Amino acid sequence: MSRLRFLTAGESHGPALVGIIEGIPSGLRIDAEILLAQARRRKLGYGRGNRQNIETDEVRIVGGVRRGVTLGSPIALVLENKDHVRWAEIMRVDPPDDDAPVARQVHVPRPGHADRIGGIKYAFDDLRDVLERASARETAMRVALGTVARALLAELGVTLSSRVVRIGRAVDETPWRDVTPDEIDSSPVRALDPVAAVAMVQEIEHAKAAGDSLGGVFEVVARNVPVALGSYVQWDRRLEAEVGRTFLALNAIKGVELGLGFGAAAVRGSQAHDEYEPDADARTRYRTNRAGGIEGGMTTGQPIVVRAAMKPIATLMQPLDSVDLRTGEATRAHIERSDTCAVPAAAVIGESLLALVLAEAILDKFGGDSLDELRERVKRWQHTVRAR
């Protein structure tokens, strides 16, 4: 059984999103302010829709924490949807008092969304029963749960950051430099290069004017990760497999790579692998980090570098061709309130996703029911690694 596991529940316009994370040791300091800080970062980015102005994304801790410290029991979180007040009758949980038709039903699927296939799978005539849960609104709770994991990693010295490297045709391939998270967050698109950021904003403006949407690529980096998390001994214990699975489970993500990723397919072996050289503090060190911090299913101690490709959002203000499932007639796709581009927000979400993966890998390797116990085990391991 996994040492760390989590679940979310709730619909986009339902009363609330709910999350439970189990396996966090006791003694970790966590409070609502920490959760709110990351929730606000998720709302960043040029091209977001109006709902970001409605939702405060304040998270209540309702279990597993006492006086600001985790108890070792499951941590339960609740995030109320402020917009639900406008949808209370449409999204009501209890049966209605009469047979009046439900407002805001959806019968025209959007190309690129879960609408049509979800309706087939769960036998729904009203596709709102699909899109409410398939909505990226659910990621607000995944960020909250990932923030708990992030707080645990911070106690062990692990840090996470992210940036946007592409939106549409605009690309920022600036090498990472020593910048603060606030500096990246201050960019309207969370890019490192100000010139590239201007080009990205222009791409978004042009897409919005055309009633279209844009995707892109973002990068997440984890530093000071302990060596040898994961394993090569079984396929499902390889850490890059869990990274890929977790990132591909994020809405609209269609590709994931570590280090050189797909670029490694275009070069020779001499340009793809990381050579070793002597080191004063250990026997060897890496000259480069082309592997992206994971080799043979295990962390190398180098920064973990993950890139993910996000497709354009499926809701278009100038909708694509579709079919009315009630009549079989050709029509335009359903329009739901949406963003033009959410790549900057996806990058922030990616930090939480990587935090969840790494926290699970650390707990799987080191165990420990309290934070002090875990911290001591990690410290002993790092001393052992330096001697090898």
C-alpha positions in Angstrom: 0.0 0.0 0.0 1.2 3.5 -0.8 2.8 5.4 2.1 1.1 8.6 0.9 -2.3 8.8 -0.8 -4.9 11.4 -1.5 -8.3 11.9 -2.9 -10.4 14.8 -4.0 -14.2 15.2 -4.5 -16.5 17.9 -5.7 -17.8 19.6 -8.8 -16.8 22.9 -10.4 -20.0 24.7 -9.4 -20.9 22.5 -6.5 -20.9 23.6 -2.9 -17.3 22.8 -2.3 -14.2 20.9 -3.2 -13.0 18.3 -0.6 -9.6 16.7 -0.2 -8.0 14.1 2.1 -4.3 13.3 2.3 -3.1 10.4 4.4 0.4 9.5 5.4 1.8 12.9 6.5 3.9 12.4 9.7 3.0 14.1 12.9 4.7 17.3 13.9 4.5 19.2 10.6 3.5 22.8 11.0 0.6 23.7 8.6 -2.0 26.4 8.6 -4.6 28.0 6.3 -2.2 30.9 5.4 0.3 28.5 3.8 -2.5 26.9 1.8 -3.9 30.3 0.8 -0.5 31.5 -0.5 -0.2 28.7 -3.0 -3.9 28.9 -3.9 -3.4 32.5 -4.9 -0.4 31.6 -7.1 -2.6 29.1 -8.9 -4.7 32.1 -10.0 -1.8 33.9 -11.6 -1.2 34.4 -15.3 -2.4 36.6 -18.2 -5.3 35.0 -20.1 -7.3 33.7 -17.1 -11.1 34.0 -17.0 -13.4 36.0 -14.8 -13.9 33.2 -12.3 -10.6 33.9 -10.8 -12.1 37.2 -9.5 -15.0 35.4 -7.9 -13.3 32.6 -6.1 -11.1 33.3 -3.0 -9.9 29.7 -2.8 -9.6 29.9 1.0 -9.1 26.4 2.3 -10.4 25.2 5.7 -8.6 22.5 7.6 -11.2 20.2 9.2 -9.2 17.2 10.3 -5.7 15.9 11.0 -4.3 19.2 12.4 -4.4 20.6 15.9 -3.1 24.0 16.9 -1.3 24.3 13.6 0.5 20.9 13.8 -0.3 17.7 12.0 -1.3 14.7 14.1 -0.2 11.9 11.8 -3.9 11.1 11.0 -5.6 11.9 7.6 -5.7 15.6 6.9 -9.1 16.8 5.6 -9.5 20.0 3.6 -12.6 21.9 2.4 -12.6 24.7 -0.3 -16.0 26.3 -0.7 -17.0 27.4 -4.2 -18.1 31.0 -3.9 -19.8 30.9 -7.3 -22.1 28.1 -6.1 -24.6 30.6 -4.8 -25.5 31.3 -8.5 -25.7 27.6 -9.2 -27.4 26.3 -6.1 -30.6 25.2 -7.8 -28.8 23.8 -10.8 -26.3 21.8 -8.8 -28.5 20.9 -5.8 -27.7 17.6 -4.2 -31.2 16.7 -2.9 -34.1 15.8 -5.2 -36.1 18.8 -6.6 -39.7 19.5 -5.4 -41.2 19.3 -8.9 -40.5 18.0 -12.4 -39.4 21.4 -13.8 -36.6 21.0 -16.3 -33.1 21.7 -15.1 -31.5 24.9 -16.3 -28.1 25.1 -18.0 -28.2 21.5 -19.4 -25.5 20.7 -21.9 -26.2 18.5 -25.0 -23.6 19.7 -27.4 -20.1 18.3 -26.6 -16.9 20.4 -27.0 -14.2 18.9 -29.2 -11.1 18.1 -27.0 -13.1 17.9 -23.8 -14.3 14.9 -21.7 -18.0 15.9 -22.5 -18.9 13.3 -25.1 -17.0 10.2 -24.0 -17.9 10.9 -20.3 -21.5 11.0 -21.3 -21.2 7.7 -23.0 -19.3 6.0 -20.2 -21.6 7.1 -17.4 -24.9 7.1 -19.5 -25.6 10.9 -19.0 -27.9 12.8 -21.3 -27.0 16.1 -19.6 -23.3 16.5 -20.2 -23.0 18.9 -17.3 -22.8 15.8 -15.2 -19.5 15.2 -16.9 -18.0 18.7 -17.3 -18.5 19.7 -13.7 -16.1 17.1 -12.4 -13.8 17.0 -15.5 -13.3 20.8 -15.0 -9.9 22.1 -14.1 -11.5 23.7 -11.0 -10.7 20.4 -9.2 -7.0 21.3 -9.4 -7.6 24.0 -6.7 -7.8 21.1 -4.2 -4.9 19.3 -5.7 -2.8 22.4 -5.1 -4.0 22.5 -1.5 -3.0 18.9 -1.0 0.3 19.4 -2.8 0.9 22.4 -0.5 0.8 20.0 2.5 3.4 17.8 0.7 5.4 20.8 -0.2 5.6 21.9 3.5 6.9 18.4 4.4 9.6 18.7 1.6 10.6 22.1 2.9 11.4 20.7 6.3 13.9 18.4 4.5 15.4 21.1 2.4 13.7 20.3 -0.9 12.6 23.3 -2.9 10.3 23.6 -5.9 9.9 26.2 -8.6 8.4 26.5 -12.1 8.3 28.7 -15.1 6.7 28.9 -18.6 8.9 28.2 -21.6 6.3 28.4 -24.4 2.9 29.8 -25.1 1.8 29.3 -28.7 4.7 30.3 -30.9 6.5 32.4 -28.3 9.4 30.6 -26.6 11.6 31.4 -23.6 14.6 29.1 -23.5 16.5 31.2 -21.0 18.7 29.0 -18.8 17.7 28.9 -15.2 19.3 31.6 -13.1 19.2 32.3 -9.4 15.9 34.1 -9.1 13.3 34.2 -6.3 9.9 32.7 -6.8 8.4 36.2 -6.4 10.4 37.4 -9.4 9.0 34.6 -11.6 5.5 35.2 -10.3 5.7 38.9 -11.1 5.9 38.1 -14.8 2.4 38.2 -16.3 3.1 34.8 -17.9 5.7 33.5 -15.3 8.5 33.6 -17.9 12.2 34.3 -17.1 12.9 36.4 -20.2 11.0 39.7 -20.2 11.2 39.9 -24.0 9.7 36.4 -24.4 7.0 37.4 -21.8 5.9 40.3 -24.0 5.7 37.9 -27.0 3.6 35.4 -25.0 1.2 38.1 -23.9 0.8 39.2 -27.5 0.1 35.5 -28.5 -2.7 35.4 -25.8 -4.2 38.7 -26.9 -4.3 37.6 -30.6 -6.0 34.3 -29.6 -8.5 36.0 -27.4 -9.4 38.5 -30.1 -10.1 35.5 -32.4 -12.2 33.7 -29.8 -9.6 31.0 -29.7 -7.4 29.5 -27.0 -3.7 28.7 -26.5 -1.5 26.0 -24.9 2.1 25.8 -24.2 4.9 24.2 -22.2 6.0 24.7 -18.6 8.9 23.5 -16.5 9.0 22.4 -12.9 12.3 22.0 -11.0 12.9 20.3 -7.6 16.2 20.9 -5.9 18.1 19.2 -3.0 16.2 16.0 -3.5 17.7 13.0 -1.6 19.6 10.5 -3.8 18.1 7.1 -4.8 14.4 7.7 -4.3 12.5 5.2 -6.5 14.0 2.0 -7.8 15.0 0.0 -10.9 13.9 -3.4 -9.6 10.2 -3.2 -10.7 8.5 -1.2 -13.5 6.0 0.5 -11.1 8.8 1.6 -8.7 10.6 3.7 -11.3 10.2 7.3 -10.2 10.0 8.8 -13.7 7.0 6.6 -14.3 5.1 8.1 -11.3 6.1 11.6 -12.4 4.7 11.0 -15.9 1.5 9.4 -14.6 0.9 12.3 -12.2 1.6 15.1 -14.7 -0.5 13.4 -17.4 -3.4 13.2 -15.0 -3.4 17.0 -15.0 -6.2 18.5 -17.2 -5.1 19.2 -20.8 -1.5 17.8 -20.4 -0.6 15.7 -23.5 3.2 15.3 -23.1 5.8 15.0 -20.3 9.5 14.8 -20.5 12.4 14.8 -18.0 15.8 16.5 -18.7 16.5 16.4 -22.4 13.3 14.3 -22.9 12.4 14.1 -26.6 15.6 16.0 -27.4 17.7 13.0 -26.4 16.3 11.2 -29.4 17.9 13.7 -31.8 21.5 13.4 -30.5 24.2 10.8 -30.1 25.0 9.1 -26.8 28.0 11.3 -26.2 25.6 14.2 -26.1 22.8 12.5 -24.2 24.4 11.2 -21.0 25.9 12.8 -18.0 29.6 12.1 -17.5 31.2 11.7 -14.1 34.2 13.4 -12.6 36.0 13.3 -9.3 34.6 15.3 -6.4 36.3 16.6 -3.2 33.3 15.8 -1.0 32.2 12.5 -2.7 33.8 10.1 -5.0 32.0 11.4 -8.1 29.8 14.2 -9.4 27.9 14.9 -12.6 29.2 17.4 -15.2 25.7 18.0 -16.6 22.1 17.2 -15.9 20.8 15.9 -19.2 18.9 13.1 -17.4 16.8 15.7 -15.5 17.7 14.3 -12.1 16.4 10.8 -12.6 18.4 7.8 -13.9 17.4 4.2 -14.0 14.2 5.0 -12.1 16.1 6.7 -9.2 16.9 10.2 -8.2 20.5 11.2 -8.8 20.7 14.2 -6.4 20.7 16.6 -9.3 17.8 18.9 -9.8 14.7 17.1 -11.1 13.6 18.9 -14.2 10.1 18.1 -15.6 8.5 19.7 -18.7 4.9 19.3 -19.6 3.0 20.2 -22.8 -0.5 21.6 -22.4 -2.9 21.6 -25.3 -5.2 24.7 -25.9 -8.3 24.8 -23.7 -11.3 23.1 -25.2 -13.8 25.9 -24.7 -13.6 28.4 -27.5 -15.5 31.6 -27.7 -15.7 31.0 -31.5 -16.7 27.3 -31.0 -15.8 24.4 -33.3 -18.2 22.2 -35.1 -20.2 19.7 -33.1 -23.5 17.8 -32.9 -26.6 18.3 -30.8 -26.9 14.8 -29.2 -30.6 15.2 -28.8 -31.4 15.7 -32.5 -28.2 14.5 -34.3 -28.0 17.9 -36.1 -24.8 19.7 -36.8 -24.2 22.8 -34.6 -21.5 24.7 -32.8 -19.9 23.4 -29.6 -21.1 24.4 -26.2 -19.5 27.5 -24.6 -18.7 27.3 -20.9 -17.0 30.2 -19.1 -13.2 29.6 -19.5 -9.7 30.9 -19.9 -7.9 31.9 -23.0 -4.7 30.4 -21.7 -3.9 28.7 -18.4 -0.3 27.6 -18.9 1.1 29.9 -16.2 -1.4 28.4 -13.7 -0.6 24.9 -14.9 3.0 25.5 -14.0 2.1 26.4 -10.4 -0.1 23.3 -10.3 2.8 21.3 -11.5 4.8 22.3 -8.5 2.2 20.7 -6.2 2.0 17.6 -8.4 5.8 17.1 -8.2 5.6 17.8 -4.4 3.1 15.0 -4.0 5.3 12.5 -6.0 8.5 13.4 -4.1 6.8 13.4 -0.7 5.5 9.9 -1.4 8.9 8.7 -2.6 10.6 10.1 0.5 8.1 8.5 2.9 8.3 5.2 0.9 12.1 5.1 1.4 12.5 6.5 4.9 9.2 6.0 6.7 8.8 7.6 10.1 5.6 8.4 11.9 6.8 11.8 13.2 8.6 14.6 11.4 11.6 14.3 13.8 11.9 10.6 13.0 11.8 11.2 9.3 14.2 14.1 9.4 16.8 12.0 11.4 16.5 9.1 8.9 17.0 11.4 5.9 20.0 13.0 7.7 21.6 9.6 8.3 21.1 8.6 4.7 22.7 11.8 3.3 25.7 11.1 5.5 25.9 7.6 4.1 25.7 8.8 0.5 28.5 11.3 1.0 30.8 8.4 2.0 30.1 6.5 -1.2 
